Amino acid sequence: MEIIHTPVMLNESLEYLNIKPGDRIVDCTIGEGGHSVEILKRIGEKGLLIGIDKDEDALSRARNRLSLIGSNFVLVHDTFANLSNILENLFVKRVSGIIADLGISSLQLYKAERGFSFMKDGPLDMRMDRKADITASTLVNSLAESELADVIYYYGEEHLARRIAKAIVVYRKKKRIETTSELAHIVESVYKRRGRINPATKTFQALRIAVNNELKDLEKFLKEAPLFLNKGSRIVVISYHSLEDRIVKRAFINNSVLKRVNKKVIIPGRDEVKANPRARSAKMRVAEKL
Ligand SMILES: C[S@@+](CC[C@H](N)C(=O)[O-])C[C@H]1O[C@@H](n2cnc3c(N)ncnc32)[C@H](O)[C@@H]1O
């Protein structure tokens, strides 16, 4: 069965971006193009869509979908943390809107070989950019116990981080940890009781953040992005866990060139969550260039 990523808060994000024909919009996490397909329709033939993703598979899928609608788009394989360089290389000084829909897509999550999911057995990879050097396996097999514990504690907000790190180190003395199932079992062995969420959830989140440098990339991006917006243009960011949301909130509050459009975070409606459970943790924040 073909996996398709359902765009989260599509209507809300398009409404807040306030797109007009001829606009230049940057989709910093184009994924499968769920948001961008609609953006491309709205900017019309005279507009320009710039799509960025760390994942080359996502870019090629987005290209196929966008090509059915128009040709006025440019796709860039890079991290959005390099937004200034990306726009400079394209000779673009200002844009009319920026969107970032953080995290990973369904395509990445549900493909066992990408190693993001504890529900599917696969290589312990977790790289969004498959050309990057460091995988989750590299980290769990090489970090010192205290470093591992810190990663799991800070990026996973996992209160059993020290015990999980210890269990990882005991295991890897016997055998290198190569698969998602191995790691999931190690984490499960530390938990005495199973709750509603899988015990491996937080450890997997932590390693994914570390492998992909997610929080540092986000901070750099949020510093650079507002500089490229036209006056009155907006930046829309959708995040999926509290660490990201906190960074976005702080960046929008403490900003001399932005004003927050929504003081209260925007969350998906009940119907959307029912139709797409992956949307349940989504939080959207919007700011406007002064
Ligand atoms: C939630 S998906 C986006 C889905 C897209 N909005 C759609 O509806 O099809 C997030 C995408 O962002 C990409 N990504 C995450 N962090 C990134 C970064 N720092 N730079 C570029 N792309 C990134 C991931 O590879 C993934 O394809």
The ligand as an SDF file (V2000), in Angstrom:
LIG
                    3D

 27 29  0  0  0  0  0  0  0  0999 V2000
    5.9860   16.8750    8.7390 C   0  0  0  0  0  0  0  0  0  0  0  0
    6.9370   16.6670    7.2900 S   0  0  0  0  0  0  0  0  0  0  0  0
    6.3230   17.9270    6.2180 C   0  0  0  0  0  0  0  0  0  0  0  0
    5.1470   17.4800    5.4570 C   0  0  0  0  0  0  0  0  0  0  0  0
    4.6480   18.4450    4.4210 C   0  0  0  0  0  0  0  0  0  0  0  0
    4.2250   19.6800    5.0150 N   0  0  0  0  0  0  0  0  0  0  0  0
    3.4900   17.8040    3.6670 C   0  0  0  0  0  0  0  0  0  0  0  0
    2.3360   18.1330    3.9720 O   0  0  0  0  0  0  0  0  0  0  0  0
    3.7400   16.9580    2.7960 O   0  0  0  0  0  0  0  0  0  0  0  0
    8.4750   17.3400    7.7210 C   0  0  0  0  0  0  0  0  0  0  0  0
    9.5090   17.3290    6.6220 C   0  0  0  0  0  0  0  0  0  0  0  0
   10.5090   18.2550    7.0040 O   0  0  0  0  0  0  0  0  0  0  0  0
   11.7710   17.7490    6.7260 C   0  0  0  0  0  0  0  0  0  0  0  0
   12.6850   18.4320    7.6570 N   0  0  0  0  0  0  0  0  0  0  0  0
   12.7000   18.3380    9.0050 C   0  0  0  0  0  0  0  0  0  0  0  0
   13.6530   19.1510    9.5050 N   0  0  0  0  0  0  0  0  0  0  0  0
   14.2350   19.7750    8.4560 C   0  0  0  0  0  0  0  0  0  0  0  0
   15.2670   20.7410    8.3270 C   0  0  0  0  0  0  0  0  0  0  0  0
   15.9460   21.1930    9.3860 N   0  0  0  0  0  0  0  0  0  0  0  0
   15.5700   21.1970    7.1040 N   0  0  0  0  0  0  0  0  0  0  0  0
   14.9000   20.7360    6.0040 C   0  0  0  0  0  0  0  0  0  0  0  0
   13.9310   19.8070    6.0620 N   0  0  0  0  0  0  0  0  0  0  0  0
   13.5990   19.3250    7.2660 C   0  0  0  0  0  0  0  0  0  0  0  0
   11.6490   16.2550    6.9140 C   0  0  0  0  0  0  0  0  0  0  0  0
   12.6220   15.5690    6.1510 O   0  0  0  0  0  0  0  0  0  0  0  0
   10.2150   16.0020    6.4090 C   0  0  0  0  0  0  0  0  0  0  0  0
   10.2030   15.6700    5.0470 O   0  0  0  0  0  0  0  0  0  0  0  0
  1  2  1  0
  2  3  1  0
  2 10  1  0
  3  4  1  0
  4  5  1  0
  5  6  1  0
  5  7  1  0
  7  8  2  0
  7  9  1  0
 10 11  1  0
 11 12  1  0
 11 26  1  0
 12 13  1  0
 13 14  1  0
 13 24  1  0
 14 15  1  0
 14 23  1  0
 15 16  2  0
 16 17  1  0
 17 18  1  0
 17 23  2  0
 18 19  1  0
 18 20  2  0
 20 21  1  0
 21 22  2  0
 22 23  1  0
 24 25  1  0
 24 26  1  0
 26 27  1  0
M  CHG  2   2   1   9  -1
M  END
$$$$
